[in-house]
């Protein structure tokens, strides 16, 4: 009985286990059917694409017949899609193209890009020239984008782009943007185009060190200092802005393309070191001095029309030029570039007018007079003369990148010596470096120039007349003397005047009260005359022979002129 009972119980339990197992299998089967059924339904679900133009392009991309069903699975198979200039207005349906890495929607009539917000695999997106598109907020999470073109729309707010830090290419020109401050986050950018917006402040650009190409034409920019450290730039376009100072580009030596036309630029010297330039546009500015271009020998394209150019001689060595525009200037002599002209493919030198500015008018005050000659004399052989251009002073009259006797002769030849001499004789002008000693030296140098050139000869004649006037004005005193320094007391500089009855070798030694030599001022061989004004008197800057500032106190200065000596006392007060 016990055996039978045990057997029955075991059989019943086994049967129950089998039933439970069967029920479990059935349940799993039902769940699988439900799951995979739902998956098949989802992937086979038809995508609604209301825009017929968009649908037509998608049908081609998917190799579908017209009106054939397009499913979510179909859309997910797209990795690149091009609907450029296809008449698309509504992009509903593209939200299912979740595997797209490249999408081209340029030149359509799209107003709403919300369908793109979930396409997080996008690396390249082109929505250029949709004209009325203004809101790009749906793009803010597309952080895998490396290339984005939004040009030619109505965008005014760039903030949705601030986290797209993988961008290397961004074209957002021809929009309504005024604030670009948030662009500073996009430090991987190598290409940036912001043409034709409403931008005046470009300070954020300084934080984009990898830029190689920058377009910012047709804005409201006057200060370009933020570009000064963008030394990787090879392409720079700032045309049609409000720029006058281009000094920030002087270190951009990798530039191959530079367009600064349509600004207010007169000084182009900052480009002189950009020797890799091939295309240069400075037309529609106020340029007159071309000397900074003389070493840019790789140039093939140069536009300088509509400026204030008179002299083209600095261009004579630009033998790689194939295109040259010089129309609308004041050039009368093209002979210096005759060798270039015959090899040019394009050349325009029309509409030259007489210059309202004479190059000999160094200070551009409308007249050529002794003031211009004095400015040239003051900057004689000074390598930094180009710094004066910002003050509208142009001592390099002939544009050969050096201020020398040729510039002096050029100015002198245009002067009225008869009108100038009385002013020199009466000491009514500050002659500075225009002294008898300098005039004698310059006349000697000038006589080694082309003696047959009438301008050179006239210039020499004028200098000789000025020398005669100065010699008369500087009639030697009856005795040699050391005069009182001024100011006295002083800090830190003073002038020591003296007079010479006859030519002499002159020096001034300065000693401390204990007799130690502090400084010797070697003045050299000087003609007889009065050396009283600051332009002629000896100058001491309050430093010793080592260039160190001396201490406060009493010092003695001694004039030695051949056999003559005299000593005076001065006081430095600090």
C-alpha positions in Angstrom: 0.0 0.0 0.0 2.8 2.4 0.8 4.5 1.6 -2.5 1.3 2.3 -4.5 0.6 5.5 -2.7 4.2 6.7 -3.4 4.0 5.9 -7.1 0.7 7.7 -7.5 1.9 10.8 -5.8 5.1 10.9 -7.9 3.1 10.5 -11.1 0.8 13.3 -10.2 3.6 15.6 -9.3 5.5 14.8 -12.5 2.3 15.6 -14.5 2.0 18.9 -12.8 5.6 19.8 -13.5 5.1 19.0 -17.2 2.0 21.2 -17.3 3.9 24.1 -15.8 6.8 23.6 -18.2 4.4 23.6 -21.1 2.7 26.7 -19.8 6.1 28.4 -19.5 7.0 27.5 -23.1 3.7 28.8 -24.4 4.2 32.0 -22.5 7.7 32.6 -23.9 6.4 31.8 -27.4 3.5 34.3 -27.0 5.9 37.0 -25.7 8.3 36.4 -28.5 5.5 36.6 -31.1 4.3 39.9 -29.5 7.8 41.4 -29.3 9.0 40.5 -32.7 5.6 41.3 -34.1 5.8 44.8 -32.6 9.4 45.1 -34.0 8.2 44.1 -37.5 5.3 46.4 -37.2 7.5 49.3 -36.1 10.2 48.7 -38.7 7.6 48.2 -41.4 5.6 51.2 -40.4 5.0 53.6 -43.2 6.7 57.0 -42.9 4.5 60.1 -43.6 6.4 62.4 -46.0 4.0 65.3 -46.8 6.3 67.3 -49.0 6.1 65.7 -52.5 9.5 67.2 -53.6 11.2 65.7 -50.6 9.5 62.3 -51.1 10.6 62.3 -54.8 14.2 62.7 -53.8 13.9 60.0 -51.1 12.4 57.6 -53.6 15.4 58.0 -55.9 17.8 57.6 -52.9 16.0 54.4 -51.9 15.4 53.1 -55.4 11.7 53.1 -54.8 8.9 53.4 -57.3 6.7 56.4 -57.2 4.1 56.0 -54.4 5.7 52.9 -53.1 5.6 52.7 -49.3 8.6 54.1 -47.5 9.1 52.6 -44.0 11.1 53.6 -41.0 13.6 50.8 -41.8 14.0 52.3 -45.3 14.8 55.7 -43.8 17.2 54.2 -41.3 19.2 52.7 -44.1 20.2 56.2 -45.4 23.7 57.3 -44.5 24.0 60.2 -46.9 21.2 62.2 -48.5 21.3 65.1 -51.0 18.2 67.2 -51.7 20.1 70.3 -52.8 17.9 72.7 -54.8 14.9 70.3 -54.9 12.0 72.7 -54.1 11.7 71.2 -50.6 9.6 73.2 -48.0 8.8 70.6 -45.3 11.3 68.0 -44.1 8.9 66.0 -42.0 9.9 62.3 -42.3 13.6 62.9 -42.2 13.5 62.4 -38.4 13.5 58.6 -39.2 16.8 58.8 -41.1 18.6 58.2 -37.8 21.8 56.9 -39.4 22.6 59.8 -41.6 26.1 61.2 -41.4 25.8 63.6 -44.3 22.8 65.7 -45.2 22.5 68.3 -47.9 19.4 70.5 -47.9 20.7 73.7 -49.4 18.8 76.1 -51.7 15.3 75.1 -50.8 12.5 76.9 -48.9 12.8 75.2 -45.5 11.5 77.2 -42.5 11.5 74.5 -39.8 14.4 72.1 -39.1 12.9 70.4 -36.0 13.0 67.1 -37.8 16.8 67.1 -37.6 17.1 67.3 -33.8 17.4 63.6 -33.3 19.9 62.9 -36.1 22.8 62.8 -33.7 25.1 60.8 -36.1 25.3 63.8 -38.5 28.9 64.9 -39.3 28.1 67.1 -42.3 25.0 69.3 -42.6 24.3 71.8 -45.3 21.2 74.0 -45.0 22.5 77.0 -47.0 20.3 79.5 -48.8 16.9 78.6 -47.5 16.4 82.3 -47.2 13.7 82.4 -44.5 15.2 80.0 -42.0 15.8 81.8 -38.7 15.7 79.3 -35.9 18.5 76.7 -35.6 17.7 75.6 -32.1 17.0 72.0 -33.2 20.6 71.7 -34.1 22.0 72.3 -30.7 22.5 68.6 -29.8 24.1 67.5 -33.0 27.5 67.4 -31.4 29.2 65.1 -33.9 28.9 67.8 -36.6 32.3 68.7 -38.1 31.0 70.7 -41.1 28.0 73.0 -41.0 26.8 75.5 -43.7 24.0 77.9 -42.8 24.8 80.7 -45.2 22.1 82.8 -46.8 19.3 82.5 -44.3 17.8 84.9 -41.7 19.7 83.7 -38.6 20.4 86.2 -35.9 21.1 84.0 -32.9 24.2 81.8 -32.9 23.8 80.5 -29.4 22.4 77.1 -30.4 25.7 76.4 -32.0 27.9 77.0 -29.0 28.2 73.3 -28.0 29.1 72.0 -31.4 32.7 71.9 -30.4 33.7 69.3 -33.1 33.1 71.8 -35.9 36.1 72.4 -38.1 34.1 74.1 -40.9 31.4 76.7 -40.2 29.8 78.9 -42.9 27.2 81.3 -41.5 27.7 84.2 -43.8 24.8 86.3 -45.3 22.6 86.2 -42.2 21.6 88.8 -39.6 24.2 88.1 -36.9 25.6 90.8 -34.7 26.9 88.9 -31.7 29.5 86.2 -32.2 30.8 86.0 -28.6 29.8 82.4 -28.1 31.8 81.3 -31.1 34.9 81.3 -28.8 34.0 77.7 -27.8 34.5 76.3 -31.3 38.2 76.0 -31.0 38.6 73.3 -33.6 37.5 75.5 -36.4 39.8 75.8 -39.3 37.3 77.5 -41.7 35.0 80.3 -40.6 32.8 82.5 -42.9 30.8 85.3 -41.4 30.4 87.5 -44.6 27.6 90.0 -44.8 26.3 90.1 -41.3 26.0 93.0 -38.8 29.2 92.3 -36.8 31.4 95.0 -35.3 33.0 93.2 -32.4 35.2 90.3 -33.4 37.0 89.8 -30.1 35.9 86.2 -29.8 37.9 85.3 -32.9 41.1 85.5 -30.9 40.2 82.2 -29.2 40.2 80.2 -32.4 43.9 79.4 -32.9 43.4 76.7 -35.5 41.8 79.0 -38.1 43.5 78.8 -41.5 40.7 80.6 -43.5 38.6 83.5 -42.3 36.0 85.4 -44.2 34.4 88.5 -42.7 33.6 90.9 -45.5 30.7 93.3 -45.6 30.3 93.9 -41.9 30.9 96.9 -39.6 34.4 96.0 -38.4 37.0 98.7 -37.6 39.2 96.9 -35.1 40.9 93.7 -36.4 43.4 93.3 -33.5 41.8 89.9 -32.4 43.5 88.3 -35.5 47.0 89.3 -34.6 47.9 85.9 -33.1 46.1 83.7 -35.6 49.4 82.8 -37.2 48.0 79.7 -39.1 45.9 81.9 -41.3 46.5 81.4 -45.0 43.3 83.1 -46.3 42.0 86.4 -44.8 39.1 88.5 -46.2 38.0 91.7 -44.5 36.8 93.6 -47.6 34.1 96.3 -47.3 34.4 97.1 -43.6 35.5 100.3 -41.8 39.2 99.4 -41.3 42.0 101.9 -41.3 44.7 100.2 -39.1 46.0 96.9 -40.4 49.0 96.6 -38.1 47.5 93.4 -36.4 48.3 91.4 -39.6 52.0 92.1 -39.6 52.8 88.7 -38.1 50.5 86.7 -40.3 53.3 85.5 -42.5 51.6 82.4 -43.9 49.0 84.4 -45.7 48.6 83.5 -49.4 45.3 85.4 -50.0 44.5 88.8 -48.5 41.5 90.9 -49.4 41.1 94.3 -47.7 39.5 96.3 -50.5 36.7 98.8 -49.8 38.1 100.1 -46.4 39.9 103.3 -45.3 43.5 102.1 -45.4 46.4 104.3 -46.3 49.3 102.5 -44.6 49.9 99.0 -46.1 53.4 98.5 -44.5 52.1 95.7 -42.2 52.0 93.4 -45.3 55.7 93.7 -46.1 56.5 90.4 -44.2 53.8 88.4 -45.8 56.1 87.1 -48.5 53.9 84.0 -49.3 51.1 86.2 -50.6 49.9 85.2 -54.1 46.6 87.2 -54.3 46.3 90.7 -52.8 43.4 93.1 -53.0 43.8 96.7 -51.7 41.5 98.4 -54.3 39.1 101.2 -53.1 41.2 102.4 -50.3 43.5 105.5 -49.7 46.9 103.9 -50.6 49.6 106.0 -52.0 52.9 104.3 -51.0 53.5 100.9 -52.6 57.0 100.4 -51.2 55.8 97.7 -48.7 55.0 95.5 -51.7 58.4 95.5 -53.3 59.5 92.1 -51.8 56.2 90.2 -52.3 57.6 88.5 -55.3 55.2 85.5 -55.2 52.2 87.7 -56.1 50.3 86.6 -59.2 47.2 88.7 -58.7 47.2 92.3 -57.5 44.3 94.8 -57.4 45.2 98.4 -56.5 42.6 100.4 -58.5 40.8 103.4 -57.0 43.5 104.6 -54.6 45.9 107.6 -54.5 48.9 106.0 -56.2 51.4 108.1 -58.1 54.5 106.0 -58.2 54.5 102.3 -59.4 58.3 101.8 -59.2 58.0 99.5 -56.1 56.2 96.9 -58.3 59.0 96.5 -60.8 60.3 93.3 -59.3 56.9 91.5 -59.0 57.7 89.4 -62.0 55.2 86.6 -61.2 52.2 88.9 -61.7 49.8 87.8 -64.3 46.9 90.1 -63.3 47.3 93.7 -62.3 44.7 96.4 -61.8 45.8 100.1 -61.4 42.9 102.0 -62.8 41.5 105.1 -61.0 44.8 106.4 -59.6 47.1 109.3 -60.3 49.9 107.5 -62.2 51.5 109.3 -65.1 54.6 107.2 -65.6 54.3 103.5 -66.1 57.8 103.0 -67.4 59.1 101.4 -64.2 56.9 98.4 -64.8 57.2 98.2 -68.5 58.8 94.8 -68.2 55.8 93.5 -66.2 53.1 94.9 -68.4 54.1 92.9 -71.5 53.8 89.6 -69.6 50.4 90.2 -68.0 47.3 88.3 -68.9 45.0 91.0 -67.5 46.0 94.6 -67.0 43.9 97.7 -66.4 45.4 101.2 -66.0 42.4 103.3 -67.2 41.1 106.6 -65.7 44.3 108.1 -64.3 43.9 111.6 -63.1 46.3 114.3 -62.0 47.3 113.7 -58.3 45.9 116.2 -55.9 48.9 115.2 -53.7 52.5 115.7 -54.7 54.8 113.1 -53.2 57.2 116.0 -52.4 54.5 117.4 -50.1 55.9 115.2 -47.3 53.4 116.4 -44.6 50.5 116.6 -47.0 49.6 120.2 -46.2 49.1 121.2 -49.8 52.5 123.0 -50.3 56.1 121.9 -50.8 58.3 124.1 -48.6 61.2 124.0 -46.2 59.1 122.1 -43.7 58.9 119.1 -46.0 62.7 119.3 -46.5 63.2 119.4 -42.8 61.1 116.3 -42.2 63.1 114.4 -44.8 66.3 115.7 -43.2 65.1 114.6 -39.7 64.4 111.1 -40.9 67.5 110.8 -43.1 68.5 107.1 -43.2 66.1 106.3 -40.3 64.9 102.7 -40.8 61.7 103.4 -38.9 60.5 106.2 -41.1 57.4 104.1 -42.1 56.0 104.6 -38.6 55.2 108.2 -39.7 52.7 107.1 -42.3 50.0 106.7 -39.6 50.5 110.5 -38.9 50.1 111.2 -42.7 53.9 111.9 -43.0 55.7 110.4 -46.0 59.5 111.1 -46.0 60.3 108.4 -48.5 59.4 110.7 -51.5 60.5 108.4 -54.3 59.1 105.2 -52.7 62.4 103.2 -52.7 62.0 102.2 -49.0 64.9 104.4 -47.8 65.1 108.1 -46.9 68.2 109.4 -48.4 69.7 112.2 -50.5 67.4 111.4 -53.5 64.4 112.3 -51.4 66.1 115.5 -50.3 66.8 116.4 -53.9 63.2 115.5 -54.9 61.8 117.9 -52.3 64.3 120.6 -52.9 63.6 120.6 -56.7 60.0 121.5 -56.0 60.7 124.3 -53.5 61.0 128.0 -54.0 64.4 128.7 -52.6 64.0 132.4 -53.0 61.0 132.4 -50.7 62.6 130.0 -48.2 66.1 131.6 -47.8 64.9 134.7 -45.9 63.1 132.5 -43.3 66.3 130.6 -42.8 68.4 133.8 -42.5 66.0 135.3 -40.0 65.8 132.0 -38.0 62.0 132.1 -38.3 61.8 128.4 -38.8 63.0 125.5 -36.7 65.7 124.0 -39.0 66.4 120.9 -36.8 68.7 118.7 -39.0 68.9 121.2 -41.8 72.4 122.6 -40.8 75.3 123.9 -42.9 77.3 120.7 -42.1 74.5 118.4 -43.3 73.8 120.6 -46.3 77.5 120.4 -47.4 77.5 116.6 -47.0 74.2 116.2 -48.9 75.2 118.4 -51.8 78.4 116.4 -52.2 76.3 113.2 -52.3 73.8 114.6 -54.7 76.5 115.5 -57.1 77.2 111.8 -57.5 73.6 111.3 -58.8 72.6 111.7 -62.5 74.1 115.1 -63.4 72.1 115.2 -66.6 68.8 115.0 -64.8 67.2 118.4 -64.7 65.4 117.7 -61.4 68.6 116.6 -59.7 70.4 119.7 -60.9 67.6 122.0 -59.7 67.5 120.2 -56.3 71.3 120.8 -55.9 70.8 124.4 -56.8 68.2 124.8 -54.2 70.3 123.1 -51.5 73.2 125.4 -52.4 71.0 128.5 -52.0 69.8 127.2 -48.7 73.4 126.5 -47.6 74.2 130.1 -48.5 71.3 131.4 -46.5 72.2 129.3 -43.5 75.8 130.2 -43.7 74.8 133.9 -43.5 72.4 133.2 -40.7 75.2 131.3 -38.9 77.8 134.1 -39.1 80.5 132.9 -36.7 80.8 134.7 -33.4 83.9 136.6 -32.5 85.0 134.2 -29.8 84.5 130.6 -28.8 82.5 130.2 -25.6 80.7 127.6 -23.4 77.2 128.7 -22.6 74.9 127.8 -19.6 73.1 124.5 -20.0 69.3 124.4 -20.0 67.2 123.5 -18.2 69.2 123.7 -15.0 68.4 122.1 -12.6 67.1 119.2 -14.8 65.7 115.7 -14.7 66.7 113.7 -16.6 68.0 115.5 -19.7 69.7 118.8 -20.6 71.1 120.7 -23.5 74.6 122.3 -23.4 75.0 125.3 -25.8 78.2 126.7 -27.1 79.7 128.8 -29.9 82.7 128.4 -32.1 84.6 131.3 -33.6 86.3 129.0 -36.1 86.0 125.3 -37.1 87.2 122.9 -34.5 87.1 119.3 -33.2 84.6 119.5 -30.3 83.9 117.3 -27.3 82.2 117.8 -24.0 83.3 115.8 -20.9 81.1 115.4 -17.8 82.6 114.8 -14.4 81.3 114.2 -10.9 82.3 116.5 -8.0 85.1 114.0 -7.0 86.6 114.4 -10.4 85.5 111.0 -11.9 84.7 111.0 -15.6 81.0 110.3 -16.1 80.5 110.7 -19.8 82.2 112.1 -23.0 80.1 113.6 -25.8 82.2 113.4 -28.9 80.7 116.0 -31.3 83.3 115.7 -34.0 84.6 118.3 -36.5 82.2 121.3 -36.5 82.1 124.5 -38.5 82.2 127.9 -36.8 78.8 129.0 -35.6 76.4 129.3 -32.7 75.2 125.9 -31.3 72.4 127.2 -29.1 69.1 125.8 -30.0 68.1 122.2 -29.1 68.6 121.1 -32.7 72.3 122.1 -32.5 73.3 122.2 -28.9 75.0 119.2 -27.2 72.5 116.8 -25.5 73.0 114.8 -22.4 70.4 112.3 -21.2 71.7 112.0 -17.6 73.4 108.7 -18.1 77.0 107.5 -17.8 79.1 105.7 -20.4 77.4 102.4 -19.5 74.0 103.8 -20.1 73.1 103.9 -16.4 71.2 106.9 -14.9 73.4 109.0 -12.7 72.5 110.1 -9.2 71.2 113.5 -8.1 73.8 116.1 -7.4 76.2 118.6 -9.0 78.2 117.7 -12.1 80.7 119.7 -14.2 80.8 119.9 -17.9 83.9 120.9 -19.9 83.9 122.0 -23.6 87.0 121.2 -25.6 87.3 122.8 -29.0 90.9 122.2 -30.3 93.0 124.3 -27.8 90.0 125.9 -26.1 88.5 124.6 -22.9 85.9 126.0 -20.5 83.9 124.4 -17.7 80.4 124.9 -16.3 78.3 123.5 -13.4 74.9 121.8 -13.6 72.6 120.1 -11.1 70.4 117.0 -11.5 67.4 117.0 -9.2 65.5 113.7 -9.0 
